[in-house]
Amino acid sequence: MQRHIVHIDMDAFFVSVERLRDPSLVGRPVVVGSSEGRGVVASASYEARRYGIRSAMPGAVARRLCPQAVFVRGSHGLYSKISREVRRVFEAWTPLVEMTSIDEAYLDLTGFDRCYGPVLGTVDRIVHQVRATFGLDLSAGIAANKLVAKIAAKSAKPSGVMMVLPGREEAFMARLGLPEVPGVGDSLAGRLEAMGLRTVGDLQKLDRDPLVRAFGVTGDWLYRMARGRGGLEIDPERQPAKSVGHSVTFNQDTVDRRFLEAVLYRLSEKVGARVREKGLVGRTVTLRLRYSDFRTLTRAGSAGAGTDCDAEIYERAGRLMEPLLERRVRVRLLGVTLAGLRPADGQYDMFALERQQHAFRFYRTVDSVRGKYGFDSLKKGPGLWLTGLRSPDEYDRRKAG
């Protein structure tokens, strides 16, 4: 049976969602992110990309490249909500849906041509349904495996659909530059170029053995990749993340202990909210702190049998941070991670039953309010006076007021 693997990529997803919220942004160069201080670009519209703006670029650089660009902060909670709703559309067509990120998915439509007709028309209808329902643009690639489908979707951008016919995978791959292939990073591309290999077509001229001798296991992958052979299986139940973390780089380095504690609490809240959303608890809290001299320290501590509680994450992270502040060097970056994740089993410690049940009801209410009105609609604990995660001066002005 001919395999039909579809890769769907929602084009400039964050920007598309922001344009749904504010239609005046349509047609304008839009950047999701901040141009202030050390802010970075999370996403850019195609109008902004024409100026050379790319994701992960410093926001200040993006502002210089396109002074007329509109910068918006973005809302990860809203993006996640819409991503989940889009997934439900995909699952109405096939139960084999694997979301690889908030804006990318694989669908296995193998055999569904008996129900829906030719696969190209089916994918076109799926794309149209998402556009009509959510107002989002997306591109899709169809092939016999995940690798070629992903590259086809990228080739179809923006807002297109491309199908690589069976038996044409090797010819399709041959035209690609090696850096265009997912999994070929700068280091590997540099080593291949040093060998005179610049395109996948160049790589196709080599046998497997010399590639394995030069690159080991990676050489075997390079041989198969060059011939358009990739993974087939769609995993609708992907393994849960091994950790959940949040970090922030400050606009200005600081030794303000009150501000650092407030930021630490807010980061702990964000970690706790994401863990609860996934139905998980974590056993290890990790603190990451970078000083102004770029020395970076990581400290970890046990969270017992597991927790998803903001206050407990903060308490353990605070203990880890306290001795690091004795250095009296300004802090540039702060991060909190909860690792050792496992499914929450709903069981309670019999010696702390009432407290744990109270915490469960409390956080369920907090998450419900924030899910409806946004994360910053409800503030608590040391983060009560925090207006932003990046500026200690803003924190001081709010406290003084």
N, C-alpha and C positions, 0 to 999 in steps of 0.2 A: 504493500500500500504506500502510495506517495505521501511523504510527510509534508505538512503545511504548518510551519512555525512562523508566527507573526510577531514582530517587534514593533511596539507603539511608543512613540516619543512625543510627549506634549510640548509643543514648540514654545520656548520662552514662557514657561508655565507661570512663574510668579508674576511676570509682567501681564500676562493674559488675565489673571485673576484680578490684579489691580485695575485693569481697564474695565472689567465688569463692575467694579465698585465705583469707578470714576471714568465715564465714557469720554470726558474731555482729553484723556491721555491717548486716545486712539490716534495713530498717525504721527505721534511725537516721539522723539528719542527719550526713552524712559529707562531709568536705572533703579533697580531694587537694591538698596544698600545705603550707605552713608558716605558723603564726601568730606566729612569732618574728621579731623585728627587722623586716626589709624583705621578708619572705617574701610570696608572692602565691598566690592561689587558681588552681590549674590546672583543677580540675573540682569540681563540687558535686552531691550527690544532690538529687533533687526535694524530699526532706524538708528539706534545708538551704536550697534556693531559696525555700521559703515564707517564710523570714526575710529575704529580700532579698539573699542571698549569690549572687554571680555570678563567672564566670571573670574572671581578671585583676584582681580586687579585692585590695587589700592584706589579707594574712592577719590582721593585727591588727584591722582593721575587721570582718572576718568573725567573729572571735572575740567581739567586742563585740555583734554582731547576734545571735549564737547561742552563748552560753557553753557549752552542753551538746554542741556539735558535736564529732565525733571527727575529728581531723586525722591524716592518714597521708601519709608522704613520697612514696610512689609509686615506680614502676620503669618508666622509659621503654623499657628493653630488653624487659621482659615484654610491655608494651603493643604494641610493634612486632611481636613474635613472634606474638601472638594475631591481630593485624591481618592478617599474612601468611597465617595459617591460614584466617581467614574469607574472604580473597580467593580462596583455592583452592576454597572452597565455591561462591562466585559463578561462578568460571570453569568449574565442572562444569555450569552451566546455560547459559552463553553465553561465547564467547571475547572478546566485546566488553565488557570491564570496565575502568573508569578510576577508580583510587583518587585522590581529590583531597586526601585527608588521611588520617591514621592511622585515623579513625573514620567516613569518608564515602566513598561510591562511587556511580558511575553505571553502570548496566547497560543495554545495548540489547537488548531482547527482540523487536524488530521481526521479524515472520515466524515467530517460534517458537510462535505459537498453533497452527500446523499440527502441531507435535510435542507440545505440552504442553496444549493447550486454551486457554480464555480467560485473558488475561494477569492479571486480578485474582486468579484462583485460583492461577496460577503463582507470583506474588509472595508470596501467603500461604504457599505451601509452602516457598519459599526462606526466608522469615522464620522459619517454624516449625523448619526444619532448623538454622538458626544458633542459635536458642534451645535446641533439644534437644541440640545438640552442645557448645555452649560456655556455655550458661546466660546468654547476653547478651540484653538487650532492645534492639529496634531499631524504628525507624519508617521507613515507605516512602511515597514519592509516585510516582504514575504519570501521565504526560502525554505530549503529542506533542513536547515539547522539554525541554531541561535546566533552563531557568529555571523554568518552571511546575512541573516535577517536584520541584525543590528546595523551592519554596515549599509545595507540597502535603505533602511529607514533614515540614516544620516544623509545618504546621497539624495533622498527624496525631499529633504528640507528646502524651503519651508512649505508645509501644508500639502505634501504630495504623498503618493503611494507608489512603491516600486516592487516588482516581483522578479526574482531571479529564477529563471526556468530550470527545471531539473536537468542536470548534466552540464549546465553553464556556469557552475560555481567557480571552477578554476579560471576560466576566461574572465569572469567578473572580477576576481581578486587580482588578476595580473596587472591591471592598470593602476592599482593603488600604490601611493608612496608608503613606505614602511611606517612612518610616524602616524599615518591615518588609521592604522589597525589597532583596535582595542587590545591592550595588553603589551604593546610595544612602546615602552616609555623612552625618555630621552637617553638614558644610559644604554639600553639595549640597541636603540636606533643608532647611537654613536658607534658602538662596536661593530654593527653590521655595515655601516657606511665605511668604516676603516677597512673592511674587507672588500669594498667596492660594490656593496649591495645597497641599492637605493629604493628599489620598487619590489613589490611582491613577485612581479615577473622575473626579476633577477634571482630571487630566492628559489623560484620554481626550477631553475636550471641545476640546482644542487641536489645530490642524493641525501638520503637520511643520515648515513653514517658519518660523513664529515661534520654535519651540523651537531650531531650528538657528541662527537669528540670535542668540538669547540665549545658547546653550550650545555652539555649534559641533558637533563630532563627538558630544559627549555628548548634545546635543539630539536627534540622529537615534536614538541608543540609547534615550533616554527615550520617544520616539514608538513605537518597536517594542516596548519593554518593556511599555508601558501596554496594548498590544493582545495581550499574551501571546505574543509572538514571541521566541524565543531560539535559542541554538545547538542543533544536532542531533547533530553528530558526536561519537562516543565515541572517545577516543584511548587504546587499551590500552597503547601504548608512549609515555607522556608523556616529553617531553624531560627529561633529568636536571637536577637543580638546578644553578644557576650557581655556587653557593657553599654551604659548610657551615660553621656557626659555633656557638660556645657562649660564653656570658658569664655573669657572676655579679655581683650587687650584695651587698656585704658588710653584715653586721649592724652592724658598727662600722667607721668609716673607719680606715685603717692606713697606716703608713710602714714596717712590718716587711718588709724586703727578702726575708728567708728565706721568710716566709709567701707573699709575692707570687710568688716564683719557684716555690714548691711549687704554688700555685693555677694559675699559668701552665702548668706541666707537666701538671697534671690536665686542664685545658681542652684542651691539645694532644692528650692521649691520647683524649679524647672525640671531638674532631674527626677524628683519625686513624682511630678505630674506625668512625665513621659512613662515612667516605670509602671505607675498605676494604670495608665491607658492601655499598656500592653499586657496587664494582668500578671506582672512579675514582681518578685522581690529580689534584693541583692544582698550579698554577704560581705562585700569588701568596699569600703569607701576610700577613694584615692584623691589626694589634693595635689594640684600642680601649681607651682608658683615660680614666676620668672622675675628676676630683679632688673633694674635699669641697666646693669652691666651685662645683661643677657645670660647670667648664670641661672640655670633652671634646675629646680629641685622637685622631686616627686616623693610623696610620703603616702603610705597606705595603712589602714587599720581595719580591724574586724568589725562587722555589724552583726555579730552573733549568727543566729540561724537564718536571718534574712529580714530586710525591712523595705518598706516603700514610703516611709513616713518622713516628711520634710524636716521636722524638728530633730529626728534622730540622725539623719544624714548631716544636718548642719552641726549638731553637737559633736559628732565624730570628726568632721572636717575641721571644726574650730580647734579641737585638741591638736590636730596635726599642724594647723597654721600657727598656733601660738608661739612655739619655739623658733619658727622661721622668721618671725618679726623682730626678734632680738638682734638681728644683724644690723638693723637701722639703715638699711639701704632701700631706696625707693623701689616700689613694686610696679612692674610693668604689666604683668598678666596673672590672672587667677583662674583656676579651673577646678571643677568637682566632677568626679566620675563614680558611678556605682557599678561594680562588677560582680562576677560570680552570680549571674542572674539565673533564676529558676522560676517556674510557674508558681504563683501564689496558690496555696492549697486551701485557704480559708480556715485553717485550724488556728486556735488561739492557745496561748500559754495559760494553763489553768490558774496560775498564781497571779496573773495580770489580766484576767478575762475582762473585767469591767473597763479598764483603761484602754485595752486594745479594741473593744467594741465601740467605745466612744470615739477613738481615733478613726476607725473605719467610717462611722457616720459623719464625722466632721469633714474628712477629706472627700467623701462622696459629695457633700454639699458644696465644698469649695470648688471641686472640679466641674460640677454642674454649672455653677455661676460663671466660672471663667470660660467654659465651653460655649456659653450663650452670649456673654458680653465681652469676651477678650481677657487675656491673662492679667492685664493691669487693672481690670475693673475691681479687683479685690486684693487688698494688701494687708499683710499681717506681720507680726514679729519684728525683728530688727530691720526688715525691709520696708517698714511702714512709711518712712519718710523719703525713701529712695525714688527719685524721679527718673533716673537713667543709670545704666550700668557702667557708663564710661567716664563720667566727669565728676571728680571729687568736689570741684568748685560749685557745681550745681547742687550737690548734696548739702554743702555748707550753707548756701543761700537759702535753701528750703528750710533747713533746721533753724536758721536765724530768724526767718519769717514767722 
